Amino acid sequence: MSLKHDLKLLVKPYYIFNILLSISYIALKRISGVCNYLFSTTNCEFEGRETEILFFLIIVIAMRTRKAGSVSMISYLSSSFIYTKVANLILWFSADFLMGMVYGIIFILGALLFPEPTYSGPDKVTYFRGVQGLDEELQRDKKITWIVTFYAVWNPACVNFAPVFAKLSSEYDLDNLKFGKVDIGRYPDAGKKYQVNDSSMSRQLPTVILFQEGKEVIRRPMGDSKGKLIKFSFTEENVIHVFGLKDLYIRCKSQIKSKKHTE
């Protein structure tokens, strides 16, 4: 995603609301006058416990966003919101139980009123309902090359990758080059068969697999010789390069032309 695109997204209610919630405690604790009134104190400085919580928050966000493969401003924000809001909830409850309750209510109402924006652009993605639907399609016509994403709707990295995958599908889709997705949170049988862990601590989400002649050829992320998972950043450029999408598109297109000439 470009910086210009990210800045456009930032003005949407979801991001404005969550940014305000994420900085609410820090901002109000540091504004003289407001701090004195809300916290009934003359000292508008962070106490030891508050500082510890904030440092711990920074460490957690850095670790989780790195594991999620976040590579843009929007990706970092989306990955960090839940942690910053929970930290603010703890801080507000520590300061005053009533303010903690008010923050908690606003937290819940915000989630209902301002859902995270989803990709609404063009795509040519086939959504499979479980492992049976995917396997049947892979075996139905082995001349079709499939690029399939195994994902979970609750996973921030999967949410961030969704518009990238949708864009690639709209640009590279052919009669013999198709793009598909399987929600392994909803259909765990697919995750089990294709060895994609769908737990909350999983580092395999999303997983993209290239199938040719009904068989797996390439997947990312993948394990090394010791079975350790190798981190992969799901940017548009990386996916195009690793899966050889440009060459694959040219090859599949030439096969279509050859078929037409022989008919």
Stockholm file with secondary structure:
# STOCKHOLM 1.0

chainA/1-263         MSLKHDLKLLVKPYYIFNILLSISYIALKRISGVCNYLFSTTNCEFEGRETEILFFLIIVIAMRTRKAGSVSMISYLSSSFIYTKVANLILWFSADFLMGMVYGIIFILGALLFPEPTYSGPDKVTYFRGVQGLDEELQRDKKITWIVTFYAVWNPACVNFAPVFAKLSSEYDLDNLKFGKVDIGRYPDAGKKYQVNDSSMSRQLPTVILFQEGKEVIRRPMGDSKGKLIKFSFTEENVIHVFGLKDLYIRCKSQIKSKKHTE
#=GR chainA/1-263 SS CCHHHHHHHHTSHHHHHHHHHHHHHHHHHHSTTHHHHHHTCSCCSCCHHHHHHHHHHHHHHHHHHHHHTCCSHHHHHHHHHHHHHHHHHHHHHHHCHHHHHHHHHHHHHHHHHSCCCCCCSCCCEEEECHHHHHHHHHHHCTTSEEEEEEECTTCHHHHHHHHHHHHHHHHHCBTTEEEEEEETTTCHHHHHHTTCCCSTTCSCCSEEEEEETTEEEEEESCBCTTSCBCCCCCCHHHHHHHTTHHHHHHHHHHHHHHHHHHC
#=GC SS_cons         CCHHHHHHHHTSHHHHHHHHHHHHHHHHHHSTTHHHHHHTCSCCSCCHHHHHHHHHHHHHHHHHHHHHTCCSHHHHHHHHHHHHHHHHHHHHHHHCHHHHHHHHHHHHHHHHHSCCCCCCSCCCEEEECHHHHHHHHHHHCTTSEEEEEEECTTCHHHHHHHHHHHHHHHHHCBTTEEEEEEETTTCHHHHHHTTCCCSTTCSCCSEEEEEETTEEEEEESCBCTTSCBCCCCCCHHHHHHHTTHHHHHHHHHHHHHHHHHHC
//
